[in-house]
Amino acid sequence: MSSEAGRFALGDFLTVSGETIASAELGWKRHGTLNAARDNLVLYPTSYGAQHPELEWLIGPDGVLDPTRFCIVQIDMFGNGLSSSPSNTPDYPSLVTAWDNVHAQRRLLQDVFGVEKLHAVYGWSMGAQQAYHWAACFPEAVGAAVINCGSARTAVHNQVFLRSLLAVLEAAPEHTGNGRFAAPPTAALRAFGRIYAGWALSQDFYRAGLHLSTSGAPDLETFLTGWEERYLARDAANLHAQLRCWDAGDISANPLYQGDLERALRAIKARMLLMPGATDLYFRTADNEAELPFLRHGQLSPIPSIWGHRAGNPIGNPQDIAFIRAAVNDWLA
């Protein structure tokens, strides 16, 4: 299978809030081959805290995204440590939004691949927020979209979770203001991981004992320590920046739609597959149900899973992988 990776230089990139990412760059990786008509490209943006190698697992001939059929391009979000982020960019803006991400991504796809219209965009979680933004910001440029555990606007209950995490990071003695840290805030990151564990997986997941049987952990404390380690490996300033991006997620909060969510949804021309997790605590099925009536070509297909938010990124969960693979293959056919 053909693949390549690279970095795309954007120059000084002006964000929608009026701040600038100095000498901005995006990391990317291609899987599969772009056809002569340049109409088989599927964009796969990254999710919260993730870098593209961590999400490659679902790409393959028998995977969710098949590189023998499509040219799949992963693009790293701003703030994930590979693209421009607080950890590698002096004076990184206080807020970089999904609007900013998708406009930068469009420049990359135009300049590097010569592609003006996507066959599809597939995203999970914050990747799904970007997929939704692509469909709304560039209605003529997206044929289909898979919104896997995401929504058009971050719900208030979702924001409560996000702002609790922001508060944990900002309460750390190492925090110097504006999401910057004098040293790694170790105690805060441990607390961050434990809070995340309570939201990423459902009550039913824990009731069924899957936190032990699927992880190999002998007890709850060991399981939670694993979540601590997950976030101790991340840069706190990057986590903070992406939390702010997630919190601000709204396909209408931009000069194009000026806060009119219904107008933004009605403007979408792509075929939209809304695939929430049935027990997701972040992006609820009800959020997608409320969006569906305003979409021209929409379908709601909840993932019937007790894995909560992780149903949409189901490493080691064959049942949910099979559901997503079947739904996506049918939608992208």
PAZAPA-4460 file (N, C-alpha, C; in steps of 0.05 Angstrom, whole numbers, plus 32768, in hexadecimal, padded with zeros to 4 digits):
% residues 333
    n_x    n_y    n_z   ca_x   ca_y   ca_z    c_x    c_y    c_z   seq   type   mol
   8011   7FE8   8000   8000   8000   8000   8011   8019   8000     1      M     A
   800C   802B   7FED   801C   8043   7FEB   8015   8056   8002     2      S     A
   8029   8063   800D   8024   8077   8022   803B   808B   8023     3      S     A
   8036   80A2   802D   804B   80B6   8031   8042   80C9   8047     4      E     A
   8055   80D7   8053   804E   80EA   8068   805E   8104   8063     5      A     A
   8054   811A   806E   8062   8133   806A   8058   8149   807D     6      G     A
   8063   8160   8079   805B   8178   8087   8054   818E   8073     7      R     A
   8040   819D   8078   8037   81B1   8066   803A   81CD   8073     8      F     A
   8049   81DE   8067   804E   81F9   8072   8038   820C   8069     9      A     A
   802B   8219   807C   8015   822C   8076   801E   8249   8077    10      L     A
   8036   824E   8081   803E   8269   8086   8031   8273   809F    11      G     A
   8030   828D   80A3   8022   8298   80BA   8004   8295   80B5    12      D     A
   7FF6   8287   80C6   7FDA   827F   80C1   7FC7   828F   80D3    13      F     A
   7FB6   829F   80C8   7FA3   82B0   80D7   7F8B   82A0   80DE    14      L     A
   7F85   829F   80F8   7F6E   8290   8102   7F54   82A1   8100    15      T     A
   7F3D   8294   8103   7F24   82A2   8101   7F21   82B6   8118    16      V     A
   7F2F   82B2   812E   7F2D   82C4   8145   7F3F   82DC   8142    17      S     A
   7F50   82DC   812D   7F61   82F3   8128   7F7E   82EF   8132    18      G     A
   7F84   82D9   813E   7F9F   82D3   8147   7FAE   82C4   8130    19      E     A
   7FC8   82C2   8133   7FD8   82B6   811E   7FE9   829F   8129    20      T     A
   7FE9   8289   811A   7FFC   8273   8120   8014   8278   810F    21      I     A
   802A   827F   811C   8043   8286   810D   804E   826E   8100    22      A     A
   8055   8270   80E6   8062   825B   80D7   8053   8240   80DB    23      S     A
   8039   8241   80D6   8028   822A   80DC   802F   8212   80CA    24      A     A
   802C   81FA   80D5   8031   81E1   80C6   801C   81CC   80CE    25      E     A
   8016   81BB   80BB   8004   81A4   80BF   8014   818B   80B9    26      L     A
   8012   8177   80CA   801D   815C   80C4   8007   814C   80B6    27      G     A
   8010   813A   80A4   7FFC   812A   8096   8008   810F   808D    28      W     A
   7FF7   80FC   8087   8000   80E3   807B   7FEB   80D9   8067    29      K     A
   7FF4   80CF   8051   7FE3   80C4   803C   7FE5   80A6   803C    30      R     A
   7FCD   8098   8039   7FCC   807B   8036   7FBC   8075   801C    31      H     A
   7FC8   8065   800A   7FBA   8060   7FF1   7FC2   8074   7FDB    32      G     A
   7FB5   8071   7FC5   7FBD   8081   7FAD   7FA7   8092   7FA3    33      T     A
   7FAD   80AB   7F9D   7F9A   80BD   7F91   7F96   80B6   7F74    34      L     A
   7F7D   80B3   7F6C   7F78   80AA   7F50   7F7B   80C2   7F3D    35      N     A
   7F7A   80BC   7F23   7F7F   80D0   7F0F   7F6A   80E6   7F10    36      A     A
   7F52   80E0   7F17   7F3D   80F4   7F19   7F3E   8104   7F33    37      A     A
   7F4F   80FC   7F45   7F52   8109   7F5F   7F37   810B   7F6E    38      R     A
   7F27   80F6   7F6C   7F0D   80F6   7F79   7F09   80DF   7F8D    39      D     A
   7F1F   80D3   7F96   7F1C   80BD   7FAA   7F2A   80C4   7FC4    40      N     A
   7F2D   80DE   7FCA   7F3B   80E5   7FE3   7F28   80E6   7FFB    41      L     A
   7F2F   80D8   8010   7F20   80D8   8029   7F32   80E5   803E    42      V     A
   7F28   80FB   8049   7F37   8109   805E   7F30   80FC   8079    43      L     A
   7F45   80F8   808A   7F41   80EC   80A4   7F51   80FD   80B9    44      Y     A
   7F44   8112   80C4   7F52   8123   80D7   7F54   8116   80F2    45      P     A
   7F66   811F   8103   7F6B   8113   811D   7F57   811D   8132    46      T     A
   7F58   8110   8149   7F45   8116   815F   7F54   8121   8177    47      S     A
   7F46   8125   818D   7F52   8133   81A4   7F6B   8124   81AE    48      Y     A
   7F81   8133   81B0   7F9A   8128   81BB   7FA8   8114   81AA    49      G     A
   7F9C   810C   8194   7FA7   80F6   8184   7FB9   8100   816E    50      A     A
   7FCD   80F0   8166   7FDD   80F5   814F   7FD8   80E0   813B    51      Q     A
   7FDD   80E6   8121   7FD3   80D4   810C   7FDC   80B7   810F    52      H     A
   7FF5   80B1   8118   7FFC   8094   811A   7FEA   8084   812D    53      P     A
   7FDF   8092   8141   7FCD   8084   8154   7FB2   807C   8148    54      E     A
   7FAB   8089   8132   7F91   8084   8125   7F93   8074   810C    55      L     A
   7FAB   806B   8104   7FAE   805C   80EC   7FA2   8040   80ED    56      E     A
   7F9C   8037   8105   7F94   801B   8108   7F7C   8014   80F8    57      W     A
   7F6A   8027   80F2   7F51   8020   80E3   7F55   8022   80C5    58      L     A
   7F6D   8029   80BC   7F72   802B   809F   7F7E   8010   8095    59      I     A
   7F72   8004   8081   7F7C   7FEB   8076   7F67   7FDE   8064    60      G     A
   7F6F   7FCB   8054   7F5C   7FBE   8041   7F44   7FB2   804F    61      P     A
   7F48   7FA9   8068   7F31   7F9E   8077   7F28   7FB1   808D    62      D     A
   7F31   7FCA   808C   7F2B   7FDC   80A1   7F13   7FEE   809B    63      G     A
   7F10   8002   80AB   7EF9   8014   80A8   7EFE   8025   808F    64      V     A
   7F16   802E   808A   7F1D   803E   8072   7F31   802D   8062    65      L     A
   7F2A   8027   8049   7F39   8015   8038   7F4B   8024   8025    66      D     A
   7F65   8023   8028   7F77   8032   8017   7F7B   8026   7FFB    67      P     A
   7F6F   800E   7FF7   7F6F   8004   7FDB   7F59   8010   7FCB    68      T     A
   7F45   801C   7FD8   7F2F   8029   7FCA   7F32   8048   7FCA    69      R     A
   7F3D   8052   7FE0   7F3E   806F   7FE4   7F5B   8078   7FE9    70      F     A
   7F5F   8091   7FE3   7F78   809F   7FEC   7F70   80AD   8007    71      C     A
   7F7B   80A2   801D   7F73   80AC   8037   7F89   80BE   8041    72      I     A
   7F82   80D6   8048   7F95   80EA   8052   7F8E   80F1   806F    73      V     A
   7FA0   80EA   8081   7F9E   80F3   809D   7FAC   810E   80A0    74      Q     A
   7F9E   8120   80AE   7FAB   813A   80B4   7FA9   813F   80D2    75      I     A
   7FC0   8146   80DD   7FC2   814B   80FA   7FB5   8166   8101    76      D     A
   7FA4   8166   8114   7F98   817F   811E   7FAD   8192   8129    77      M     A
   7FA8   81AC   8126   7FB8   81BF   8136   7FB5   81B8   8153    78      F     A
   7FCB   81BA   8162   7FCB   81B5   817E   7FD1   8199   8187    79      G     A
   7FD6   8186   8173   7FDA   816A   817B   7FF8   8163   817E    80      N     A
   8009   8176   817B   8026   8172   817F   8035   816B   8166    81      G     A
   8028   8163   8150   8035   815F   8137   8031   8177   8124    82      L     A
   8018   817F   8122   8013   8199   8114   8019   81B0   8128    83      S     A
   8018   81C8   811F   801E   81DF   8131   800D   81DD   814A    84      S     A
   801B   81E1   8161   800F   81DC   817C   801D   81EE   8190    85      S     A
   8012   81F1   81A8   8020   8200   81BC   803C   81F5   81C2    86      P     A
   803F   81DB   81C0   8058   81CE   81C7   806E   81D4   81B2    87      S     A
   8067   81DD   819B   807C   81E1   8186   807A   81FD   8179    88      N     A
   8068   820E   8182   8063   8227   8174   8062   823E   8189    89      T     A
   8075   8250   8189   8074   8266   819C   805B   8278   8196    90      P     A
   8050   8282   81AB   8038   8294   81A9   8021   8287   819A    91      D     A
   801D   826D   819F   8006   825F   8193   7FED   826D   819C    92      Y     A
   7FD9   8271   818A   7FC1   8280   8191   7FB2   8274   81A9    93      P     A
   7FA2   8285   81B6   7F93   827B   81CD   7F7C   8269   81C4    94      S     A
   7F72   826C   81AB   7F5D   825B   81A0   7F62   8256   8183    95      L     A
   7F64   823D   817C   7F65   8234   8160   7F4D   8221   815C    96      V     A
   7F3B   8227   814A   7F22   8219   8148   7F22   8204   8132    97      T     A
   7F0C   81F4   8131   7F09   81E1   811B   7F07   81F0   8100    98      A     A
   7EFB   8208   8100   7EFA   8218   80E7   7F17   821C   80DD    99      W     A
   7F29   8224   80EF   7F45   8228   80E8   7F51   820F   80DD   100      D     A
   7F4C   81F8   80EB   7F58   81DF   80E2   7F4F   81D8   80C6   101      N     A
   7F35   81D9   80C0   7F2C   81D0   80A6   7F35   81E3   808F   102      V     A
   7F38   81FD   8095   7F42   820F   8080   7F5F   8209   807A   103      H     A
   7F6E   8203   808F   7F8B   81FB   808A   7F8C   81E1   807B   104      A     A
   7F7B   81CE   8083   7F7B   81B4   8076   7F74   81B6   8058   105      Q     A
   7F62   81C8   8052   7F5A   81CB   8036   7F72   81D5   8025   106      R     A
   7F81   81E8   8030   7F99   81F1   8022   7FAC   81DA   801D   107      R     A
   7FB0   81C9   8031   7FC2   81B2   802E   7FB9   81A0   8017   108      L     A
   7F9F   8199   8017   7F95   8186   8003   7F96   8192   7FE7   109      L     A
   7F91   81AC   7FE5   7F93   81BA   7FCB   7FB0   81BA   7FC1   110      Q     A
   7FC3   81C2   7FD3   7FDE   81C7   7FCA   7FEE   81AD   7FC8   111      D     A
   7FEA   819A   7FD9   7FFA   8182   7FD9   7FEE   816D   7FC6   112      V     A
   7FD3   816B   7FC6   7FC6   8155   7FB6   7FB6   815F   7F9E   113      F     A
   7FB3   8179   7F9C   7FA4   8184   7F85   7F87   817C   7F86   114      G     A
   7F7C   8179   7F9F   7F60   8170   7FA2   7F4F   8187   7FAB   115      V     A
   7F39   818B   7F9D   7F26   81A0   7FA3   7F0D   8195   7FB1   116      E     A
   7F06   817C   7FAB   7EEE   8170   7FB6   7EF5   8155   7FC2   117      K     A
   7EEC   8150   7FDB   7EF1   8137   7FE9   7EDC   8123   7FE2   118      L     A
   7EE5   8109   7FDD   7ED1   80F4   7FDC   7EC1   80F3   7FF6   119      H     A
   7ED1   80F5   800C   7EC4   80F4   8026   7ED7   80FF   803B   120      A     A
   7ECC   8105   8053   7EDC   810A   806A   7ED1   80F9   8081   121      V     A
   7EE4   80EC   808F   7EDC   80DA   80A5   7EEA   80E4   80BE   122      Y     A
   7EDA   80E6   80D4   7EE6   80EF   80ED   7ED8   80E4   8105   123      G     A
   7EE8   80DF   811A   7EDE   80D7   8134   7EE4   80ED   8148   124      W     A
   7ED0   80F3   8159   7ED3   8106   816F   7EDA   8122   8164   125      S     A
   7EF1   812D   816C   7EF8   8147   8161   7EFD   8145   8143   126      M     A
   7F05   812D   8139   7F07   8129   811D   7EEB   812B   810F   127      G     A
   7ED7   8122   811E   7EBB   8124   8113   7EB3   8142   8113   128      A     A
   7EBB   8151   8127   7EB5   816E   8127   7EC1   817B   810E   129      Q     A
   7EDA   8173   8107   7EE6   817E   80EF   7ED8   8175   80D6   130      Q     A
   7ECF   815B   80D5   7EC0   8152   80BE   7EA7   8162   80BA   131      A     A
   7E99   8168   80D0   7E81   8178   80CE   7E87   8194   80C4   132      Y     A
   7E9D   819F   80CE   7EA6   81BA   80C4   7EAC   81B9   80A6   133      H     A
   7EB9   81A5   809D   7EBF   81A2   8081   7EA5   81A4   8071   134      W     A
   7E91   8194   8079   7E78   8193   806A   7E6A   81AE   806A   135      A     A
   7E6C   81BD   8080   7E5E   81D6   8082   7E6E   81ED   8076   136      A     A
   7E88   81ED   8079   7E98   8203   8070   7E9C   8202   8051   137      C     A
   7E9D   81EA   8047   7EA2   81E6   802A   7E8D   81D3   801E   138      F     A
   7E74   81DC   801C   7E5F   81CB   8014   7E63   81BE   7FF8   139      P     A
   7E71   81CB   7FE6   7E75   81C1   7FCB   7E8D   81AE   7FCA   140      E     A
   7E9C   81AC   7FE0   7EB6   819E   7FDF   7EB6   8183   7FED   141      A     A
   7E9F   817A   7FF7   7E9D   8161   8006   7E86   8150   7FFB   142      V     A
   7E8D   8137   7FF2   7E78   8126   7FE8   7E69   8118   7FFE   143      G     A
   7E77   810E   8013   7E6B   8100   8029   7E7B   8104   8042   144      A     A
   7E6E   8100   8059   7E7C   8103   8072   7E72   80EE   8086   145      A     A
   7E84   80E4   8096   7E7D   80D2   80AB   7E84   80E0   80C5   146      V     A
   7E6F   80E5   80D5   7E71   80F3   80EE   7E6F   80DE   8104   147      I     A
   7E86   80D4   810D   7E89   80BE   8120   7E8D   80CA   813C   148      N     A
   7E78   80C9   814C   7E79   80D4   8167   7E81   80F2   8167   149      C     A
   7E71   8102   8159   7E76   811E   8158   7E5C   812D   8154   150      G     A
   7E5D   8148   8154   7E45   8158   8150   7E4D   8172   8143   151      S     A
   7E38   8180   8139   7E3C   819A   812C   7E44   81B0   813F   152      A     A
   7E3B   81AD   8158   7E41   81C1   816D   7E46   81B3   8187   153      R     A
   7E5B   81BA   8195   7E61   81AD   81AF   7E4A   81B4   81C3   154      T     A
   7E3E   819F   81CD   7E27   81A2   81DF   7E30   81AE   81FA   155      A     A
   7E1E   81BA   8208   7E24   81C6   8222   7E2F   81B1   8236   156      V     A
   7E22   819A   8237   7E2B   8185   824A   7E48   817C   8243   157      H     A
   7E4E   817B   8229   7E69   8175   8220   7E7C   818B   8229   158      N     A
   7E74   81A4   8227   7E85   81BA   8230   7E8A   81B9   824E   159      Q     A
   7E77   81AF   825E   7E7B   81AC   827B   7E92   819A   8280   160      V     A
   7E93   8183   8272   7EAA   8171   8274   7EC4   817E   826C   161      F     A
   7EC4   818C   8255   7EDC   8198   824B   7EE7   81AE   825E   162      L     A
   7ED4   81BD   8269   7EDD   81D3   827B   7EE7   81C9   8296   163      R     A
   7EDD   81B1   829E   7EE8   81A5   82B6   7F05   819D   82B1   164      S     A
   7F0B   8193   8299   7F27   818C   8293   7F39   81A5   8291   165      L     A
   7F2E   81BA   8284   7F3D   81D3   8283   7F43   81DD   82A0   166      L     A
   7F30   81DA   82B1   7F33   81E4   82CD   7F49   81D4   82DB   167      A     A
   7F4A   81BA   82D6   7F5F   81A9   82E3   7F7A   81B2   82D9   168      V     A
   7F7E   81B7   82BF   7F98   81BF   82B5   7F9F   81DB   82BF   169      L     A
   7F8C   81ED   82C0   7F91   8208   82C8   7F96   820B   82E6   170      E     A
   7F8C   81F8   82F6   7F91   81F8   8313   7FAD   81EE   831A   171      A     A
   7FBB   81E3   8307   7FD6   81D8   830D   7FE9   81EF   8315   172      A     A
   7FFA   81EB   8329   800D   8200   8330   8020   8206   8319   173      P     A
   8024   81F4   8306   8036   81F8   82EF   8029   820A   82DA   174      E     A
   800F   820F   82DC   8001   821F   82C7   8009   823C   82CA   175      H     A
   8012   8248   82B4   801B   8264   82B5   8007   8277   82A8   176      T     A
   7FF1   826C   829F   7FDD   827D   8292   7FDA   8276   8275   177      G     A
   7FC2   827A   826A   7FBC   8276   824D   7FC4   825A   8243   178      N     A
   7FC0   8246   8255   7FC6   822B   824C   7FE3   8224   8249   179      G     A
   7FF4   8233   8256   8011   822D   8255   801B   8224   8270   180      R     A
   8030   8214   8270   8039   8207   8288   8058   8209   828B   181      F     A
   8061   8210   82A3   807D   8213   82A8   808B   81F8   82A9   182      A     A
   807D   81E2   82AF   8087   81C7   82AF   806F   81B4   82AC   183      A     A
   8074   819B   82A5   805D   8189   82A2   804D   8188   82BC   184      P     A
   8033   818D   82BB   8022   818C   82D3   8019   816F   82DA   185      P     A
   802C   8160   82E5   8028   8143   82E8   800F   813C   82F8   186      T     A
   800B   8149   830F   7FF3   8142   831F   7FDA   8149   8310   187      A     A
   7FD9   815F   8303   7FC1   8167   82F4   7FBC   8154   82DD   188      A     A
   7FD0   814A   82CF   7FCC   8138   82B9   7FC2   811D   82C4   189      L     A
   7FCB   8115   82DB   7FC0   80FC   82E7   7FA2   80FF   82ED   190      R     A
   7F9B   8116   82F8   7F7E   811B   82FD   7F6F   811D   82E3   191      A     A
   7F7B   8129   82CF   7F6F   812C   82B5   7F68   8110   82A9   192      F     A
   7F7A   80FE   82AB   7F76   80E3   82A1   7F5F   80D4   82AF   193      G     A
   7F5D   80D8   82C9   7F48   80CB   82D9   7F2C   80D7   82D2   194      R     A
   7F2B   80F1   82CE   7F12   80FD   82C6   7F0A   80F3   82AA   195      I     A
   7F1D   80F1   8298   7F17   80E8   827D   7F0C   80CC   827D   196      Y     A
   7F16   80BB   828E   7F0D   809F   828F   7EF0   809D   8295   197      A     A
   7EE5   80B0   82A5   7EC9   80AF   82AC   7EB6   80B8   8296   198      G     A
   7EC1   80C6   8282   7EB1   80D1   826C   7EB4   80C1   8252   199      W     A
   7ECC   80B7   824D   7ED1   80AA   8234   7EC2   808F   8230   200      A     A
   7EBB   8083   8247   7EAE   8069   8246   7E94   806B   8257   201      L     A
   7E81   805A   824F   7E66   805E   825B   7E64   8050   8277   202      S     A
   7E4E   8057   8284   7E48   8049   829E   7E44   802C   8299   203      Q     A
   7E37   8025   8283   7E32   8008   827C   7E4C   7FF9   8278   204      D     A
   7E60   8007   826C   7E7A   7FFB   8267   7E87   7FF2   8282   205      F     A
   7E86   8004   8295   7E91   7FFD   82AF   7E80   7FE9   82BE   206      Y     A
   7E66   7FEB   82BC   7E54   7FD8   82CA   7E5A   7FBB   82C0   207      R     A
   7E60   7FB9   82A6   7E66   7F9E   829A   7E82   7F95   82A0   208      A     A
   7E92   7FA5   82AE   7EAD   7F9D   82B5   7EC1   7F9E   829E   209      G     A
   7EB9   7FAB   8288   7ECB   7FAC   8270   7EE4   7FBC   8275   210      L     A
   7EE4   7FCD   8289   7EFD   7FDC   828F   7F13   7FC9   8298   211      H     A
   7F0C   7FB2   82A3   7F20   7F9F   82AB   7F24   7F89   8296   212      L     A
   7F0E   7F7F   828B   7F10   7F68   8279   7F1D   7F70   825E   213      S     A
   7F1A   7F89   8256   7F25   7F91   823C   7F41   7F9E   823E   214      T     A
   7F48   7FA6   8256   7F62   7FB4   825A   7F77   7FA2   8266   215      S     A
   7F6F   7F8C   8273   7F82   7F7C   8281   7F89   7F86   829D   216      G     A
   7F7D   7F9D   82A5   7F83   7FA8   82BF   7F76   7F96   82D5   217      A     A
   7F84   7F91   82EB   7F7A   7F80   8300   7F65   7F8E   8311   218      P     A
   7F65   7FA9   8311   7F52   7FB7   8322   7F4E   7FD3   8317   219      D     A
   7F3A   7FE1   8323   7F33   7FFC   8319   7F4B   8010   831B   220      L     A
   7F59   800E   8331   7F6F   8021   8335   7F84   801E   831F   221      E     A
   7F8B   8005   8318   7F9E   8001   8302   7F93   800B   82E8   222      T     A
   7F7A   8007   82E3   7F6D   8011   82CB   7F70   8030   82CA   223      F     A
   7F6A   803D   82E0   7F6B   805A   82E0   7F88   8064   82DE   224      L     A
   7F9B   8056   82E8   7FB7   805D   82E5   7FBF   805D   82C7   225      T     A
   7FB3   804A   82B8   7FB8   804A   829B   7FAE   8063   828E   226      G     A
   7F97   806D   8297   7F8D   8087   828C   7F9F   809E   8294   227      W     A
   7FAA   809D   82AC   7FBE   80B2   82B3   7FD5   80B2   82A0   228      E     A
   7FE0   809A   829A   7FF8   8098   8289   7FF2   80A2   826D   229      E     A
   7FD9   809D   8264   7FD1   80A7   8249   7FD6   80C5   8246   230      R     A
   7FCF   80D4   825B   7FD0   80F1   8259   7FEA   80FC   8264   231      Y     A
   7FF8   80ED   8275   8013   80F6   827D   8026   80F6   8265   232      L     A
   801F   80E7   8250   8030   80E6   8238   802A   80FD   8225   233      A     A
   8016   810E   822B   800E   8124   821A   8019   813E   8225   234      R     A
   801B   8152   8213   8024   816C   821B   800B   817C   8225   235      D     A
   800D   8186   823E   7FF6   8193   824A   7FEC   81AB   823A   236      A     A
   7FFE   81BB   822F   7FF6   81D3   8220   7FE7   81CA   8207   237      A     A
   7FEF   81B5   81FA   7FE0   81AB   81E3   7FC4   81A1   81EB   238      N     A
   7FC3   8192   8201   7FA9   8189   820A   7F96   81A1   8210   239      L     A
   7FA1   81B6   821C   7F91   81CD   8223   7F87   81DB   8209   240      H     A
   7F99   81DE   81F5   7F91   81EB   81DC   7F7B   81DC   81CE   241      A     A
   7F7D   81C2   81CD   7F69   81B2   81BF   7F4F   81B1   81CF   242      Q     A
   7F50   81B2   81E9   7F37   81B4   81F8   7F28   81CD   81F1   243      L     A
   7F36   81E3   81EE   7F29   81FC   81E6   7F1D   81FB   81CA   244      R     A
   7F2B   81ED   81B8   7F20   81E9   819D   7F07   81D9   819E   245      C     A
   7F07   81C3   81AD   7EF0   81B1   81B0   7ED8   81C1   81BC   246      W     A
   7EDE   81CF   81D2   7EC9   81DF   81E0   7EBC   81F3   81CD   247      D     A
   7ECB   81FE   81BA   7EC1   8212   81A8   7EB4   8206   818E   248      A     A
   7EB3   81EB   818D   7EA9   81DE   8174   7E8D   81E7   816D   249      G     A
   7E8A   81F2   8155   7E70   81FB   814C   7E73   8202   812E   250      D     A
   7E65   81F3   811D   7E68   81F8   8100   7E5C   8212   80F7   251      I     A
   7E4D   8220   8109   7E41   823A   8101   7E50   8251   810E   252      S     A
   7E63   824D   811F   7E71   8263   812D   7E88   826D   811C   253      A     A
   7E81   827B   8107   7E94   8284   80F4   7E88   829A   80E2   254      N     A
   7E98   82A8   80D2   7E8D   82BE   80C2   7E78   82B4   80AD   255      P     A
   7E79   829A   80A6   7E67   8290   8091   7E4B   828E   809B   256      L     A
   7E47   8284   80B4   7E2C   827F   80BE   7E24   8290   80D6   257      Y     A
   7E38   829D   80E3   7E33   82B1   80F8   7E21   82A6   810E   258      Q     A
   7E26   828D   8116   7E18   8281   812C   7DFD   8274   8126   259      G     A
   7DF5   8274   810D   7DDB   8268   8105   7DDF   824A   80FF   260      D     A
   7DDC   8239   8113   7DE2   821D   810F   7DCF   8210   80FB   261      L     A
   7DB6   8216   80FB   7DA3   820B   80E8   7DAC   8212   80CB   262      E     A
   7DB4   822A   80C7   7DBC   8232   80AC   7DD5   8223   80A3   263      R     A
   7DE8   821F   80B6   7E00   8210   80B0   7DFA   81F3   80A9   264      A     A
   7DE7   81E7   80B8   7DE0   81CB   80B2   7DD2   81C9   8097   265      L     A
   7DC0   81DC   8091   7DB1   81DB   8078   7DC3   81E0   8060   266      R     A
   7DDA   81ED   8064   7DEC   81F3   804E   7DFC   81DA   8045   267      A     A
   7DFE   81C6   8056   7E0E   81AE   8050   7E01   819E   8039   268      I     A
   7E12   8198   8025   7E08   8188   800E   7E12   816B   800F   269      K     A
   7E26   8165   801F   7E31   814A   8021   7E1D   8137   802C   270      A     A
   7E21   811E   8025   7E12   8108   8032   7E1E   8103   804D   271      R     A
   7E0E   8107   8062   7E18   8107   807D   7E0F   80EE   808D   272      M     A
   7E23   80DE   8095   7E1D   80C7   80A6   7E24   80CF   80C3   273      L     A
   7E0F   80D2   80D3   7E13   80D9   80EF   7E13   80BF   80FF   274      L     A
   7E2A   80B9   810C   7E2E   809F   8118   7E37   80A3   8136   275      M     A
   7E24   80AB   8147   7E2B   80AE   8163   7E2E   8094   8171   276      P     A
   7E3C   8094   8187   7E3C   807C   8199   7E23   807D   81AA   277      G     A
   7E16   8066   81AC   7DFC   8066   81BA   7DFF   806E   81D8   278      A     A
   7E17   806A   81E4   7E1B   8070   8200   7E31   8086   8204   279      T     A
   7E37   8094   81EE   7E4B   80AA   81EF   7E41   80C0   8202   280      D     A
   7E52   80C8   8215   7E4C   80DE   8227   7E53   80F9   821D   281      L     A
   7E64   80FB   8207   7E6C   8115   81FC   7E58   811E   81E7   282      Y     A
   7E57   810E   81D1   7E47   8115   81BA   7E2F   8102   81BA   283      F     A
   7E19   810B   81C4   7E01   80FA   81C8   7DF2   80F6   81AE   284      R     A
   7DE5   80DE   81AD   7DD4   80D9   8196   7DBF   80EF   8192   285      T     A
   7DB6   80FA   81A8   7DA2   8110   81A7   7DAD   8128   8199   286      A     A
   7DC7   812E   819B   7DD3   8144   818C   7DD0   8140   816E   287      D     A
   7DD6   8128   8165   7DD4   8122   8148   7DB7   8121   813F   288      N     A
   7DA5   8117   8151   7D89   8117   814A   7D7E   8133   8145   289      E     A
   7D88   8146   8155   7D7F   8162   8151   7D8A   816E   8138   290      A     A
   7DA1   8165   812E   7DAD   816F   8116   7DA0   8164   80FC   291      E     A
   7D98   814B   80FE   7D8F   813B   80E7   7D79   8149   80D6   292      L     A
   7D65   8155   80E2   7D4F   8161   80D1   7D58   8177   80BF   293      P     A
   7D6F   8183   80C4   7D79   819A   80B4   7D8D   8192   809F   294      F     A
   7D94   8178   809E   7DA7   816E   808A   7D98   8165   8071   295      L     A
   7DA3   816C   805A   7D96   8163   8041   7D98   8145   803D   296      R     A
   7DAF   813A   8043   7DB4   811E   803E   7DC2   8113   8057   297      H     A
   7DB2   810C   806B   7DBD   8102   8084   7DB1   80E8   808D   298      G     A
   7DC1   80D8   809B   7DB8   80BF   80A6   7DC3   80BC   80C2   299      Q     A
   7DB3   80B2   80D4   7DBC   80AE   80F0   7DBF   8090   80F5   300      L     A
   7DD8   8088   80FC   7DDD   806B   8101   7DED   8069   811B   301      S     A
   7DE0   8069   8132   7DEF   8067   814C   7DFE   804C   814E   302      P     A
   7E16   804D   815A   7E25   8035   815F   7E1A   8028   8178   303      I     A
   7E0F   800F   8175   7E02   8002   818C   7E16   7FF6   819F   304      P     A
   7E21   8007   81B0   7E38   7FFF   81C0   7E37   800A   81DC   305      S     A
   7E42   7FFC   81EF   7E45   8007   820B   7E60   8012   8210   306      I     A
   7E70   8016   81FB   7E8B   8020   81FE   7E8D   803E   81FF   307      W     A
   7E76   804C   8201   7E76   8069   8204   7E82   8076   81EC   308      G     A
   7E92   808B   81F1   7E9F   8099   81DB   7EB3   8088   81CC   309      H     A
   7EBF   8075   81DA   7ED3   8064   81CD   7EC7   8051   81B9   310      R     A
   7EAD   804F   81B7   7EA1   803E   81A3   7EA9   8048   8187   311      A     A
   7EAE   8062   8184   7EB5   806D   816A   7ED2   8069   8162   312      G     A
   7EE3   8061   8176   7EFF   805B   8170   7F06   8040   817E   313      N     A
   7EF9   802A   8174   7EF7   8012   8184   7F0F   7FFE   8181   314      P     A
   7F27   8007   8188   7F3E   7FF5   8187   7F39   7FDE   819B   315      I     A
   7F3C   7FC6   8191   7F37   7FAF   81A2   7F1A   7FA9   81A8   316      G     A
   7F08   7FB3   8197   7EEC   7FB0   819B   7EDF   7FA7   8180   317      N     A
   7EE1   7F8D   817A   7EDA   7F83   815F   7EBD   7F89   8157   318      P     A
   7EAB   7F88   816A   7E8E   7F8C   8164   7E8A   7FA9   8159   319      Q     A
   7E95   7FBD   8167   7E91   7FD8   815E   7EA1   7FDE   8145   320      D     A
   7EB8   7FD2   8142   7EC7   7FD5   8129   7EB6   7FCB   8111   321      I     A
   7EAA   7FB4   8115   7E9A   7FA8   80FF   7E83   7FBA   80F8   322      A     A
   7E75   7FC6   810C   7E5F   7FD8   8106   7E68   7FF0   80F7   323      F     A
   7E7E   7FFD   8100   7E88   8015   80F2   7E91   800F   80D6   324      I     A
   7EA0   7FF8   80D3   7EAA   7FF1   80B9   7E93   7FEE   80A5   325      R     A
   7E7E   7FDF   80AD   7E68   7FDA   809B   7E59   7FF4   8094   326      A     A
   7E55   8005   80A8   7E47   801E   80A3   7E57   8031   8091   327      A     A
   7E71   8033   8096   7E82   8045   8086   7E85   803B   806A   328      V     A
   7E8A   8021   8067   7E8E   8016   804C   7E75   801B   803B   329      N     A
   7E5E   8018   8047   7E44   801C   8038   7E41   803A   8031   330      D     A
   7E48   804B   8044   7E45   8068   8040   7E58   8073   802A   331      W     A
   7E70   8068   802A   7E84   8072   8017   7E83   8065   7FFC   332      L     A
   7E73   8051   7FF9   7E72   8041   7FE0   7E69   8053   7FC9   333      A     A
***
